[in-house]
Amino acid sequence: MTNKAVILARGLGKRMRQADERATVDAQQAAVADQGIKAMIPIGRPFLDYVLSALADAEYHDVCLVIGPEHSAVRDYYERSDLLDRVRVTFEIQERPIGTANAVLAAEPFAGNDRFLVMNADNYYPVAAYAALRDLGEPGLIAFDRDALIADGHIPPERILKFALLDIGEDGYLRRIFEKPDEATARAMAEVRAVSMNVWCFDAGIFDPCRTVAPSPRGEVELPYAVQHAIEAYGRRFRAVPMAAPVLDLSSRGDIAGVAERLSSVEVRL
């Protein structure tokens, strides 16, 4: 069992920075969105508070936030002595925003030789997903059901292709991950229901693949490519845990109102 979690909060938030006249946001939300710090979008309180509370519900009590050197506001907020009771938050710095695989590498001192959860800072995942990976006992990921993600109504069908489609073997282990598939790949995988929303359980075996993976077509060292590299070059295995459940995705300003509505009844205890 692991109780360590790494939250990747270094992203540039390019889509969140983009103005959207159709989006319902207040002045405070707009000010934070302009900075691209999606995890700190205020929904009564910072979005990341809800994420940390859910992690604590799943018995993750040791959390590392991977942030940029410019994110002093995040550090200042979570270093308040009166804020945290159920979780301990530490920080690692990703000096340059060159990809999620590099962000995982930044957390190596925190993870050490322990298994650890890795997740996005702009997604609110179900507690059941955290618990499943906590008890998995080996590296793996949650394979979310595509139809369940869409059925909740928060993630539109066209956005699914911005995530990663999963080819899972009959033995339950990941064979291939297709990050942001092109149209031809998406058509070929039209019947594939398994989607990665970038929530993983890793051990120290992920770090060398993150160090040696080639940049993606987008010029970044991305975690899905590092995982595929780990499978092909290092013989690593990743158990896929199927789950039909919604995930709240806070990618753009247009998502804020819907996420706020869904979180309005959630109690936060840090």
Backbone torsions as a table, in degrees:
resi	resn	phi	psi	omega
1	MET	NA	141.5	176.8
2	THR	-118.1	146.0	173.3
3	ASN	-125.0	18.9	176.2
4	LYS	-99.7	138.9	177.7
5	ALA	-135.1	138.9	177.1
6	VAL	-115.2	124.0	179.9
7	ILE	-109.5	122.2	-177.5
8	LEU	-85.7	103.6	-173.5
9	ALA	-121.0	22.4	-175.0
10	ARG	-92.9	-9.2	-172.4
11	GLY	-55.4	157.0	-178.3
12	LEU	-78.8	-18.0	179.3
13	GLY	62.2	44.1	-175.1
14	LYS	-60.7	-44.2	-179.4
15	ARG	-68.3	-35.5	179.7
16	MET	-67.5	-30.3	179.9
17	ARG	-71.4	-22.7	-174.4
18	GLN	-73.9	127.2	178.0
19	ALA	-64.9	145.5	179.2
20	ASP	-143.9	106.6	-176.6
21	GLU	-64.6	-20.5	-179.2
22	ARG	-82.9	-15.5	-176.1
23	ALA	-80.5	139.7	177.6
24	THR	-94.7	102.1	178.9
25	VAL	-136.3	147.6	176.4
26	ASP	-90.9	178.9	-174.2
27	ALA	-63.1	-39.4	-179.0
28	GLN	-68.7	-42.0	177.2
29	GLN	-63.5	-40.5	179.5
30	ALA	-64.5	-38.7	-179.4
31	ALA	-64.3	-41.1	178.7
32	VAL	-72.1	-39.5	177.9
33	ALA	-59.8	-37.5	178.6
34	ASP	-59.9	-26.9	178.6
35	GLN	-86.2	-12.8	178.5
36	GLY	77.6	11.1	-177.8
37	ILE	-90.9	83.8	-172.2
38	LYS	-61.4	-36.6	-177.1
39	ALA	-62.2	-22.7	-176.4
40	MET	-102.6	9.4	175.9
41	ILE	-56.6	124.2	-176.7
42	PRO	-76.7	123.0	174.0
43	ILE	-127.4	70.2	-167.4
44	GLY	81.1	-45.5	174.2
45	ARG	-148.9	168.4	-176.4
46	PRO	-55.8	139.9	178.8
47	PHE	-50.8	-39.0	-176.6
48	LEU	-63.9	-25.5	175.7
49	ASP	-59.3	-41.3	178.9
50	TYR	-64.5	-39.8	179.3
51	VAL	-64.0	-47.0	-179.6
52	LEU	-64.0	-38.0	178.4
53	SER	-63.3	-42.0	178.2
54	ALA	-64.7	-38.7	176.2
55	LEU	-61.6	-43.1	178.3
56	ALA	-63.2	-37.1	176.5
57	ASP	-59.6	-32.3	179.9
58	ALA	-93.0	12.5	173.5
59	GLU	72.7	27.7	167.7
60	TYR	-94.4	112.9	-174.2
61	HIS	-114.8	-2.1	-178.0
62	ASP	-125.7	106.0	-170.2
63	VAL	-121.4	134.9	175.5
64	CYS	-113.1	125.1	173.3
65	LEU	-97.1	120.5	174.6
66	VAL	-91.1	113.4	-174.6
67	ILE	-127.1	173.5	175.4
68	GLY	-92.5	163.1	179.9
69	PRO	-62.7	-19.0	-179.0
70	GLU	-88.2	-3.2	-173.4
71	HIS	-92.3	49.3	-178.9
72	SER	-64.9	-28.4	-179.8
73	ALA	-64.1	-36.2	177.9
74	VAL	-65.6	-47.8	179.8
75	ARG	-61.6	-45.4	-178.6
76	ASP	-60.5	-40.4	-178.1
77	TYR	-65.2	-46.9	-174.2
78	TYR	-85.7	-5.6	174.1
79	GLU	-91.9	3.4	174.8
80	ARG	-63.6	127.3	-172.8
81	SER	-67.2	-23.0	-175.9
82	ASP	-95.2	3.3	-171.1
83	LEU	-89.5	-42.9	-168.1
84	LEU	-104.1	132.3	176.4
85	ASP	-125.7	-44.6	-175.6
86	ARG	-93.3	-17.2	-178.4
87	VAL	-127.9	150.1	171.6
88	ARG	-108.5	126.2	-177.2
89	VAL	-112.2	125.7	172.6
90	THR	-120.1	172.5	-173.7
91	PHE	-131.2	142.0	167.5
92	GLU	-127.8	146.3	-174.6
93	ILE	-103.3	125.5	166.8
94	GLN	-95.9	109.2	-170.0
95	GLU	-62.8	-39.4	-179.1
96	ARG	-129.8	143.2	-178.7
97	PRO	-81.4	72.5	-174.3
98	ILE	-106.1	11.1	174.0
99	GLY	135.2	159.6	-175.0
100	THR	-72.0	-27.8	175.5
101	ALA	-65.5	-39.4	176.2
102	ASN	-66.8	-33.7	177.0
103	ALA	-65.2	-39.4	176.3
104	VAL	-63.3	-40.1	177.6
105	LEU	-59.7	-35.5	179.7
106	ALA	-61.3	-25.8	-178.1
107	ALA	-89.5	4.0	-177.3
108	GLU	-57.8	-42.9	177.9
109	PRO	-60.4	-34.9	178.8
110	PHE	-70.6	-44.1	-174.7
111	ALA	-73.0	-40.2	-177.0
112	GLY	59.5	-131.4	-179.8
113	ASN	-100.2	9.5	-178.3
114	ASP	-86.5	156.4	166.9
115	ARG	-72.7	150.8	-176.2
116	PHE	-153.4	149.4	175.4
117	LEU	-81.8	143.5	171.2
118	VAL	-127.4	136.7	-176.0
119	MET	-155.4	163.5	175.1
120	ASN	-78.0	154.3	176.2
121	ALA	-86.2	-10.8	-175.2
122	ASP	-110.7	18.6	175.3
123	ASN	-122.5	141.2	172.4
124	TYR	-107.8	105.0	-176.2
125	TYR	-92.8	156.4	175.8
126	PRO	-67.7	144.6	177.9
127	VAL	-56.6	-34.0	-179.9
128	ALA	-60.6	-31.6	178.1
129	ALA	-67.6	-44.2	177.7
130	TYR	-61.7	-43.3	-177.3
131	ALA	-65.2	-39.7	179.8
132	ALA	-62.2	-41.3	179.2
133	LEU	-74.8	-31.7	177.2
134	ARG	-58.7	-39.8	-174.0
135	ASP	-99.2	5.8	-172.6
136	LEU	-65.6	-39.3	178.4
137	GLY	82.6	3.8	179.1
138	GLU	-161.0	165.0	177.2
139	PRO	-61.0	144.4	179.8
140	GLY	-177.2	-172.7	-179.2
141	LEU	-150.1	162.1	171.6
142	ILE	-86.2	126.6	175.2
143	ALA	-100.2	96.5	-177.3
144	PHE	-75.8	142.8	177.7
145	ASP	-75.3	124.9	-176.0
146	ARG	-57.0	-45.5	-176.7
147	ASP	-66.4	-35.3	178.6
148	ALA	-67.7	-36.8	177.1
149	LEU	-63.0	-40.1	-177.9
150	ILE	-76.5	-37.7	-173.3
151	ALA	-61.8	-30.5	179.2
152	ASP	-62.8	-24.6	176.7
153	GLY	92.7	-9.0	-177.7
154	HIS	-85.7	-36.1	-180.0
155	ILE	-101.9	113.2	-179.4
156	PRO	-70.2	152.0	-176.9
157	PRO	-53.9	-38.3	-177.3
158	GLU	-67.3	-21.5	-179.9
159	ARG	-78.3	-20.8	-178.6
160	ILE	-54.9	-36.5	-177.3
161	LEU	-73.0	-7.2	173.7
162	LYS	-84.8	-9.0	175.7
163	PHE	-98.4	-163.9	-175.9
164	ALA	-113.6	131.2	174.5
165	LEU	-87.6	148.1	-171.6
166	LEU	-119.3	131.7	170.8
167	ASP	-101.8	110.9	-174.6
168	ILE	-113.2	131.6	-179.7
169	GLY	-73.9	167.5	179.1
170	GLU	-63.4	-21.2	178.4
171	ASP	-81.0	-2.0	178.0
172	GLY	88.8	4.6	-180.0
173	TYR	-103.2	148.5	-179.3
174	LEU	-66.9	130.2	174.5
175	ARG	-100.4	-41.8	-177.8
176	ARG	-154.0	144.3	176.9
177	ILE	-121.8	129.0	-176.9
178	PHE	-109.7	99.2	-178.5
179	GLU	-80.7	127.4	179.8
180	LYS	43.7	62.9	-175.0
181	PRO	-61.7	146.0	175.7
182	ASP	-74.5	176.3	-174.3
183	GLU	-61.4	-40.9	-178.3
184	ALA	-64.3	-43.6	178.8
185	THR	-65.7	-41.7	179.9
186	ALA	-61.7	-40.9	178.0
187	ARG	-64.4	-42.0	-179.3
188	ALA	-65.7	-26.1	-178.0
189	MET	-107.8	26.8	-175.0
190	ALA	-58.9	-27.8	-178.6
191	GLU	-90.1	-5.1	-179.2
192	VAL	-75.6	127.5	-176.7
193	ARG	-101.4	-16.4	-172.0
194	ALA	-85.1	128.0	-176.7
195	VAL	-128.3	137.0	172.3
196	SER	-91.4	130.1	172.5
197	MET	-108.2	22.7	172.3
198	ASN	64.4	47.2	169.7
199	VAL	-124.4	119.9	-167.0
200	TRP	-132.8	157.6	162.3
201	CYS	-113.6	123.9	179.5
202	PHE	-121.7	164.5	164.2
203	ASP	-124.3	-172.1	-175.0
204	ALA	-62.9	-13.8	179.2
205	GLY	-67.6	-9.7	179.3
206	ILE	-82.8	-19.1	-169.5
207	PHE	-70.2	-42.8	178.4
208	ASP	-62.6	-44.8	174.5
209	PRO	-59.2	-36.8	176.7
210	CYS	-65.7	-31.4	179.5
211	ARG	-74.7	-32.6	-168.9
212	THR	-108.3	-4.1	-179.4
213	VAL	-66.6	142.9	177.0
214	ALA	-76.3	153.9	176.2
215	PRO	-59.8	149.7	178.0
216	SER	-74.8	173.5	175.0
217	PRO	-58.4	-19.1	178.0
218	ARG	-88.9	2.5	175.5
219	GLY	83.4	10.5	179.2
220	GLU	-114.0	157.5	172.8
221	VAL	-91.6	101.1	-168.7
222	GLU	-102.4	145.1	-175.1
223	LEU	-60.8	-44.1	178.5
224	PRO	-58.2	-37.2	177.0
225	TYR	-68.9	-35.5	177.0
226	ALA	-65.7	-38.3	176.7
227	VAL	-64.3	-45.4	177.9
228	GLN	-62.3	-39.3	176.5
229	HIS	-62.6	-38.8	178.5
230	ALA	-64.0	-38.9	179.1
231	ILE	-67.3	-47.6	-171.5
232	GLU	-80.5	-40.0	-173.5
233	ALA	-98.1	-22.9	-174.5
234	TYR	-118.0	-5.1	179.5
235	GLY	68.4	23.9	179.2
236	ARG	-75.3	153.1	179.2
237	ARG	-123.8	140.8	-178.2
238	PHE	-130.3	116.2	179.8
239	ARG	-74.4	130.6	177.2
240	ALA	-95.8	123.2	-179.8
241	VAL	-103.2	108.6	-178.0
242	PRO	-69.7	141.1	179.1
243	MET	-152.5	128.7	175.0
244	ALA	-103.5	96.1	-175.6
245	ALA	-158.5	154.0	178.7
246	PRO	-78.9	155.2	172.1
247	VAL	-130.7	132.6	175.8
248	LEU	-87.5	125.0	-175.1
249	ASP	-114.1	116.3	-178.0
250	LEU	-104.4	74.3	-176.2
251	SER	-92.8	-36.8	-173.3
252	SER	-138.1	171.9	-179.9
253	ARG	-61.5	-29.6	179.2
254	GLY	-67.2	-15.0	179.8
255	ASP	-86.5	-18.4	-167.3
256	ILE	-61.7	-48.7	-175.8
257	ALA	-62.3	-43.3	-179.3
258	GLY	-66.3	-40.9	177.5
259	VAL	-64.6	-42.5	179.3
260	ALA	-59.9	-41.7	179.5
261	GLU	-62.7	-42.2	-177.6
262	ARG	-72.3	-25.3	-179.5
263	LEU	-95.3	-1.2	-172.5
264	SER	-61.7	-27.1	-178.5
265	SER	-102.7	7.2	-177.5
266	VAL	-86.1	127.0	176.7
267	GLU	-83.6	132.1	179.4
268	VAL	-105.4	124.8	175.1
269	ARG	-134.2	109.8	-178.1
270	LEU	-94.1	NA	NA
